[in-house]
């Protein structure tokens, strides 16, 4: 599937110092968190969305996942035959969305959570059982799948969170800082999973602050700054363009140029 945005915008209001007012006075100012962003991500690739804090990455991903209404512009999802899927509810059916701070129902087990999600998507009981066993094997959940989530480690909980995204077999994944705070082994299992889904022809949008991770995983990089995509290309193209040896140096140089 192909996920696109056309002139996507989102604005918010913030308090700023009122230079013409009394001492300590503030006023509201509108600003664009996402400023007329066009992008496209297709099947069989991992597209990295990188940028400093406040660049607009999470706001952009939430709009692409139809979790936030844009101020203007639109999100487009097309199937493999080029037919457009209309409506945010229909688009959501094809998306698995994961963030690093996803909150789960602590008193449920991983199995119970997946059954709950499957019920929401209208899956019958036989299909649910088969799909949950498949996911358990893919993410190696068998040793704790029936334990309450509140008793799981951070890495185990994140694997359960990924499992939640897999239940309805999405064609598009949107991952926002999924490895934040995880140990090396837990991070690697998530990265391996995303690479496997890419190889299966899935579309993956991926945001991270870990440049080494992005360089290893992403087929294409979108660099964001102040709500805009300021540069786009493969990791190799961006490093060549900036005469740098790794993506961390590339990122620093590009942001310095924008500032």
N, C-alpha and C positions, 0 to 999 in steps of 0.2 A: 504493500500500500504506500501511497505518497501523502505525506502530511505537509501542508503549506500554510503560510500566512501571507496576507496582502495588506500592506500599510497598517499593520496592527499597532494600536495605541492604547495606553492606559495612563491616566493622569490622577494625581492625588494632590491634597493640600497639606502644607506644612507651615509651621510658625517660624517667622523670621523677625529679626530686629527691625523695628520701625524707626528709620533714621530721622524722620520728621516729627515723631511723637515725643512724649515725655520720656524721661530716663527709665529704662527697663521696659518700655512699651513694645509690644509685638503686633504683627499683623499676619494674616493668612496669605500664602503665596501658592499658586498652582504650578505644578511641575510635571513633566512627563517621566514616568518610571520606565515606560517603553514608548519609543518615539518612531512611529512609522516604519516598523520592521517587516521586511520581506525575507522569507526563508523557505527552503524546501528540503525535505528529508525523504529519501526513498528506501525501498526494501533492500536488505542486504548491506546496509551500512550503519556505522555508529557515528553520529554527528555530535561533536562536543560543543557545548555552549559555555564559554569561559569568560571571566571578567572579574574585576575586584568587587569587594562588598559594595552593595548599592548600585551596581551596574544595571540591574533590572532583570537578571537571569531568572529568578524564581517567579517574578510576575509574568514574564514571557511564557515560561513553561506552564504555569497555572492556566493562562489563557489558551495555550495550545491544547491542554488537556480538558478544556471546557469546564474548568473549576472556577473560573473568574470571567466575568463579562467584560469584553473590551469596550473602551470609550468609542472607538471607531475602528474600521478595518474588519477583516474576517478571517476565520480559520476554515481551511478546506481540506477534506479528506477524500481521496480517490482510491477506488479498488484497483485490482490488477488489470481490469478491462478499461480503466479510465473513467468509470462512472462515478459521479460525485455523490457522496453520502451526505444527506442534508439533515440539519437539526442537531443541537448539542447532545441530546439524549442518545440519538443514533450513533453519533461519533464516539461518545463515551463507551459504547458497547465494544468498540474495537481497540480501546486504549487501556494499558496497564500503567498506573501512575504510582510512583514511589518516591518518597522524600526521606531524608535522614532522620527526621523527627516525627515520622508517622506514629500515631498512637493507636494501639490495639486494645481490644477488650481483655483485660488482664485475667479475668476469672474463667475465660474460655480456654480450652486446649487448642492446639494448632488445628487438629482435625475438626473440632467444633466450629472454629472460625471459618475454615474453608467451606464447610457445609452451609454456614450462614450466608456467605458470599454467593455460593452456588444457588441457593434459594432465591436470592435477589435477582439473579440472572435467569431464573426460570428453568434451571436444569433439573431433569428428572433424577430420581434416587440412584438408579443403576449407572447413569452417566456420571453422577457425582462421585460415586465410590470408585469407579474406574479412573477418573481424572485425578482424584486425590492420591491414589496409589502411584500414578505416574509422576506426580509432582514430588511425592515423598522420595521416590527413587532419584529423580533429577537433583534435588537439593539435599539429599541424605538426611531426611527428617525422622527416619524410623525410630531412632533411639529416644526421641522426646516428643513425638507427634501427639501423644495422649496426655502430656503434662500441661498443667496450666501455664499460660504465658507468663504470669507473674513470677514463676519459678525458673525461667530460662535466663541464660546468659545474654549479654548484649548481642553477640554474634548469632546465637540461636534465634533470638527475637527478630533480628533483621532478616534471617532466612525465612522465618514465618511470614514476615511482611512481604517478601518477594513472592512467597507461595500464594498469598492473598491476591497478588496481581496476576497470577498465572491461571487461576481457576477457570476463567472464561476464555482461555486460549486467545489472548489479544494478538493483533497483528502489529501494533505499535506500542513501544515502551517509552515512557518518559521518566527518567531517573534523575532526581535532584539531590545531589550530595549523598548517595546511598551508602558510601563507605566511611562517612564522617565518624570518627571516634572508634572505628573497628580495628582489631588487631590484623596482622598481616595475613594469617590464614583465612579469616572471615572475609577480608577484602578480596583476596584472590579467588575465593569461591564465587563471589558476586561478579567479578570481572570475567571469570571463566564462563559463567552462565550467560552474560551479555554477549560474549564472543560466539557462544554456541547458538544463541538466538539470531545473531546477525548471519551466521552461516546457514541458518534455516530460512533466510530471506525476510526476516522481520526488520522493521524500522526501529531504530534506537536513537533517542535524543538523550544526551548525557551531560550533566553539569557537575563539575568538581573543582575544588581548589588545589588538588594534587596534580601538578603539572606532569610528573613522571607517569602517573596513571593515565592521563589524557594522551600523552605521546605514545604510549604503548597500545592503547585501546582504540583511539579514534581514527576513523578513516578521513574525516574532514573536521575542521575547527572553525567555529564562529566566535570571534572575539567581540565582547560587548563592553561599551563604556558610555556612561550617562544615557542609558536607554537606547543606544544605537548599536548596530553591528558595524564596527569600524574596519574589520578586515576578515577575509574568509579564505580558506585554502587547506590543503593537506598539511600535516605537521612538517613534512619535508619542504614543501613550498614556502611555508612561513619562516622556517629556519634559514632557508637559502635567501629569502628576501631581506632578512635582517642580519645576515652574516653571523648567525649565532649557532652554537653547538647543541643546544637542547631547548626544549619548549619553555623551561623556566626562564632562561635568558631572553628568549623571544618575547614572552609575555611581558617581562619587565621593560624591555626596550620599547615595545609598541605602546604600552600605557604611558611611559615617560614622554613619548612623542605626542600623544594625545593631550597630555597635561600642558 
